[in-house]
Amino acid sequence: MHPTLSPAGNAPAEKENIPPLKGRDIVIVGLQPWYFATGCNAKNIAQELATYNRVLYVNFPIKRNAYFAKDPDPKIQPHVDILKQRSEKIKPIGPNLWEFYPGSLIESVNGLPSTSMVKTVGWFNNRRFAKDIREAATHLGFKDIILFNDNDVYNGFYLKEFLSPSLYIYYFRDFLQGYDYWKKHISVLEPQLLRKADLVVANSLYYAQYSATFNPHSWYIGQGCDLSFFDHTRSFPVQEDIARLTGPIIGYVGALDSARLDLDIIETIARHNPAWNVVLVGPEDDTFRQSRLHQVPNIHFLGGKPFPLLAAYVQAFTVCINPQLQNQITKGNYPLKIDEYLAMGKPVVATNTQAMQIFSDHTSLADSAAEYPALIEKAIAGDSPEQHTERIRFAHTHTWGNCMLELYKAINHINPTHQ
């Protein structure tokens, strides 16, 4: 079974005579609440859809044990406060766009011993969640909704049955089955959810191909990027914590997540040439914090930085890297940071995963840790203004306009009446 694949083009929808979705009521659920400070694909998609439609962005429901915890997770505190203070749960966040804080508490399911128990408890959780969504949608006058599920298996598993949307879209952008925390139940439930979705859209070819083994209506829509902060025409001030460094800077920007990144690659690069500065900008997980990388003198951990400052670091890098592991998590995961690196014109050396194939003409790809140093040396020695310009051009083909074009094509492909 092969997915319906359409590579993201370079023209907006109207230039290809693909009409945007207009005049519809759309409900978005997913893994990331709007109130989280970090951006995510679902937020961008919500804003794009709200140009011509009414959109309700639903924050995930709060678990009962988290609500009554003595030390609640600060990340969900805004939601907990709204429930405890009985504040307004529907908030306008833009033209045609609302954020919703569901009021019903749900039970935690991931730690249950069997997937059948997860499905049973999940049915009651989804019923409560659906009731909240239905009430919010009714309050806003939504009718004949399109339901867009951003990769949330547990909270979205039965929503098609409870909400009876005119179209149920599952957005596949992360391989949750690859994580130890998720895989026991998600590896069973996600294929079932893929089968019953009306349409599956994915931001990588691998995810589209995987989804197509369960649902023939699987479509690659590409990845949109907001590169406004990564403006190669600007001259950013050199940040104080790297101003003292001399010699080439081999840099990485992003979370230092040991489930995705290969510590051996980073150490191999640093030990190959002590004159290189390996600069890592991003928060560390426990494995990174406790690793021997902290004893390597030319590896510099700078911690997390505000997003608007990241371009200043990338501009200072000689070569950018993405030292990923090769595993089920990274195999199809779209590496947004590559677009950010390329938008600054920087040479890039990265692990050769399936998702990286779309960047193969503009990056150097390594199949092992041992290959990284030579590719970095070649990148340092062989960079040119022509390559710099071509990298920038290519990065800017990955726009949200192109991504939405592919989404509209997908919807029109399975049901032209939705346009």
N, C-alpha and C positions, 0 to 999 in steps of 0.2 A: 504494500500500500504506500503510495507516494502522496505527500501533501500538495495542496494547491499552493505553489510557490510563486511569489512575485517579488523580484528584487526591487528595493526602493529606488525610485527614479529620481531625477533631478528637477522635475517640473511640478509646480503646484497642481492641485486637483483640477482646477478650472481649465488649465492648459491641456489636459488629457480628456476633457469632456466627462469627467467623473464628478457628478454633483455631490457636494457635501451633504451629510445627514442634516436635515433641517426640520424644525418644528416638533421635535420629539421630546418626551420626558424620559430622562435617563437616571438610573440609580447606580452608583458605584460603591461597591464594598471591597475590602481588601486588607492587606497585612499591615498597612501603615496609616495611622490616623492623620488627619490634616494638621492637628495641633503639634505633631512632632516637628522640630525645627528643620530637620534634614529634608531635602527634596526627594521626590520619587517619581517614577514614570506615571503612576496613576494620577498624581496631582497635575502634571503637565497635560495628560490626556483629558482630565476633567476641564481644565481651562480652555483647551482647544475645542472640546465638544460644546462648551457653554457659549461659544461664539454664535451658534445658530440654534441651540436647544436649551431646555431647562435641565439643570443637572443637580442632583442631590448626592453629595459626597458623605457616605456613612462611615463614621469611625467604628473600629471594631468594638464589640461589647465587652464590658468589664467582667472579669471572673469574680465569683463570689469570694473566694479566699483572698484575692488581691484587694477587694473593696474593704474587707474587715481586718486586713493585716495591721499589726501594730506599727510597723514601719513600711508604709506603702511605697511601691516603686515610684520614684519621682517622675518618671517618664509619663505615667498615666495619671498623675495628680490632678491635672486640669480637668479631666473627665470625672474623677472621683469628687472633686469639689463641686462641679455642676450638679451631680446627683445629690450630694449631701445638702447643698444649699438650695436645692429645688429651683435652680436657675433655668432660664430658657434653653431648651435643648436644640433648637433650630436657629442657626445664625447665618445671615447673609455674608458671603466672603468675596463676592464679586458679581458683576452683571450676570443674571441667569444662573447663579451658582450659590448653593447653600451647603453648610456643614451641619451634620446631625450627630448628636451625642445620644445613642440609645440608652434607655433607662433601665431595662431589665438586666439582671445579673445572670450570668451563665456559670455552669459547672466546668471545672477543668477536666479535660479528657485525655490529654497526651500520655499521662502516666498510668492509665488503665491497662490491665494485663492483657486484654484481648480486643481485637478490632471490632468484633461483634458488640462488645460493651461500648466501645467508642461510638459506634453507629447508633446504638440505642439512646445513650445519653445525648449524643449530638442531635438526634431528632427533636428532643425536648428543647435543647439549646436553640436550635434553628427555628423552632416554632415561636419561642419568645422573641428572638431577634426579628423574625419576619413580622410579627405583630407590631413591634416598634416601627419598623420600616413602613409598614402599611399605613399606620397612623400618621407618620410624618408626611408620607406621600399624599395622603388624603388632605391633610392640613394645607399643603401647597397646591392642591388641585391637580396633582399628577394623575394621568390616565394612560392606560395601554403602555406600561413602562418597558423600556429596554434595560436589562440588568447586566452590568459589567462587573465581573468578579476578578479582582487583581490577585490571583494566585493564592486565595484563602480557601484551603480545602475544608477545614473543620467548620468554619462559620458560614460557608457557602454551599455545603454539600446538599442540603435539602431546600434551598431557597427557590429553586425552580418549581418544586412541588407546592410550596406554601404561597408564593407570590404570583405564580402563573404569568410570568412576563411574556411579552410578545416575542422577545428574542433574548436568549441567555448566552452571553459571551464570556468565555473563560480566557483570561490573559495569562499566558505562561511566560514568566520572565526569570524564574529562579528554580533550580532543581532541588527542592526541599528534601527529596528522597535521598540525596547524597549526604545529609547531615545525620549524625548519630541520634541527635535529639528527636528528629522527625521520622526517620525512615521506617520504623517498625509498623506504624499505622498508615502513614502517608503513601508508602509504596503499594499498599492495597487500595486505599481510598481514591488517590488521585486518578489512576486509570479509570475507575468507575465514574468519577466526575467528568473526566474527559469524554467518555462515551455518551453521557447524557446532555452535554452542552450542545446548543444549536450551532455554535461556532467557536473554534479555538483560534486565538491569534497569539503569535509568539514573536519575541524580539530577537531571536536567533534562528538560523537555519536548523541547527541541531534540535532545538525544542520543537520546531514545526514538524520536523521529520519524526521525532519521537511521538508527538501527539497524533500524527497521522496513522500510527499503528493501531490507534484506538478510535479515531474519529476522522473520516475522510474530509470533513470540513475543517481542515487545519491550514492556517495561512501564515506565512512569514510577512510581517509588516515592518521589519527593520526597527531601528532605534532612533528616536529623536534626541537631539542634544541642544541644550541652551549653552552656546559658547560665548555669550556676551561678556562674561568675565575673563575669558581667555582671548584677549585682543592683542594680536601680535604687533599692532601698530603703536601700542603704548610702551613707554619706557618705565618699568616699575623700579622703585628704589630697592636696592639690595638689602635684604633683611639682616638684622643685626647678628642673628645666630649663625649665619653662614658667611658674613662679611670677612671674617678672619681666615677663611679657608683658602689655601693656595693649591693649584693643580686642578685637574679635571674633576668635575662633580658628576657622579653617577647617581641619579635621583629617582626616588619613588614617592608618589603622593597618593595617600589612601589609607584605609584601615589596615593595620598590621594584624591580619587574621590568619592564624596558623592552619586553619582548615582550607585556606585558599593559597597561601604563599609558602614557598619553599625556602626554608632557612639555609639550607645547604647552598643554594644558588647565591644568596647574598654573601655568605662567608667565602665562597669560591671567588667571587668578584673582588672582594676586599683583599684577600690574601694574595691574589695574583699580582697585584700592583699596589704596594703600600703608598704610592704617590697619588693614587686615586682616593677621592673622598666619596664614600657611599653614604648618601644622605637620605634618611627615611622620615617622611613627614606624615604623621598620622598617629592615632591612638593605638596602643598595643594591647593585645589580649594577654592572658596569664603566661602562655607558652613563650611568647616573645619577651615578656618582662623577665622571665627566669632563664632565658637562653644565654649561651656563651657568646652570642653576638655582642653583648655589652662589654666583653673583654677585648674585643678587636679594636685597636686604637683608631683605625680610619673608618669605622662605622659610626655614624652620628645619628642618634635618635632625637628628633626635635619635638615630638609630641604632636597632638592635634592642633590645627590652626583654623581660624575663621575662614570660611569658604572664599570670601573676596580676596584673601591674601595668597591663595594657592598659586595663582598665575605668576606672582612675583617669584616664588620658589622655582616653578617650572622654567621661567625665563632665565634663571641663574644656572640651571642644569646644563651640563655639556651633552650628556646623553640621558634619556629617560628609560626606565626599565619597568617591566611588569613581570616579576619573578614568580609566576604562578606554579603551583603544583599541577600535575596532570592527573586529575581525578574526575569523578562524576559531577562534582560541584562546579569545577572550572571548565569542563569539556564544552559545554554549550553556553556558558554565562557570558553575556555581552560585556566587554571591558570598556565601559564608558570613558575611563581615564585615558585610553589610547586616543580617542578623539580630542580630548583636552590637550594632550601632549602635542599631537599633530597640528592642532589649531595654532599653537605657538611656534610651529615650524621645526620642532625638535626631532632629531633622530631618535628612534625607538628600537630597543632590543627587548623581546618578549618571548615567553614560552609558547611553543607551537601547539596550541590547542585548536580544536575544530572551529571554535568561535572566532579565532584569530585569522582564519583563512580570508575573510573579506578585507583584511588589512595587509595581506601578504605582499602586495606591490609597493607598499609604503613603509614597511617595517622590516627589521631583521628578526627571524624566528629561530629559536634554539630548541633543540630536542632534548638537551641535557644541560646540567650545570656546567659541565666541562666546556661546552660550546660558547658560553656567554662571554668570557674574556676576549676571545678572538673577534667576535662580532662587535663588541664594544670598541676594541682597538680600530677595527675597520670603520666604524661609524665616526669615530673621532677624526681619523685621517682623511676620510673620503667625503665629508659633508660638503654640500655646494649650495649656492643661492638658488639654483634651479630646483634642487630637491626640496629646499626650504619652501619655495613657492608652491610646489606640487602637493606637499603634505597639507598645507593650509587649505588649498582648493578642495582636496579630497575630504578633509574633516568637515567642511561646510556643506557637503552634499548630504550629511546626516542630520537633517532638520526635522522638527516636529511637523512641519507642513508636509514633507514627504512621507513621514510615518502615518499621518492621518489620511493621506491619499490612499495608502495601502489598506488602512482600516475600512475606508469607504468602499474600496474595491471588494474587499472580503464580504462586507455586509450585502453589497449589491449582487455579488456572485451567488450567494445562497438564497437571497430573497429580494428581488428588485423592488418589491412594494415598500420596503423600508426606506427607500430614498425619497 
